[in-house]
């Protein structure tokens, strides 16, 4: 079966037998240019963590309205709607850059994401 970009096509095959919980349908990789260069999880969407902060101040997040715009543009409105009720799986190379997106999702009232540091 095929998937819509970044969305696992069927949830019925994605149950964790260990926790008996649904695994995330949306996977987001927050790396910068190494996303394509070093490979990524198949089907993962790309949202560089650096796009979430001000260009002249990487320690300050963009305003909330701009963050919503970035999410909609990078992930697509349908995916953002899924994320309003289901946690995403966030990944990067080391587990550091995902924290920026996790903070953004928290600030915008999204469910707490899963983090994979692979």
C-alpha positions, 0 to 999 in steps of 0.5 A: 500500500502507498501513503500520502506524503508523511502519513501512514496509510492505515492505522490498523497495522500500526498498533504496538503490541507492547503498549497496545497504543496507536503509533503516530501516523505523522513522522517529521524530521527536523534536520537541516540540509542533512535530511536528504543528504544522510537519508531519512525515515521513509515517508517522513516530512521535512520541517527544518528546526531553524525555520521555527526561530527568528532569522536574526535570533535563533534563540527566539521562536517566530510569533505564533501566527507565523509558526502556524503558517510554517506548519501549514506550508511545510506539512500541509493543512490536512496533516496539521489537522491530524496533528491537532488530535494525534501526536507526531513522531519527531526525529533528527540525528541526535534528538536535539533539533526535535526539541524546537519543534516539540516546544512549538507544538506545545506552545500551539496546543498540539498533543505531546509528540513522540521523539526518536533520536535516531 
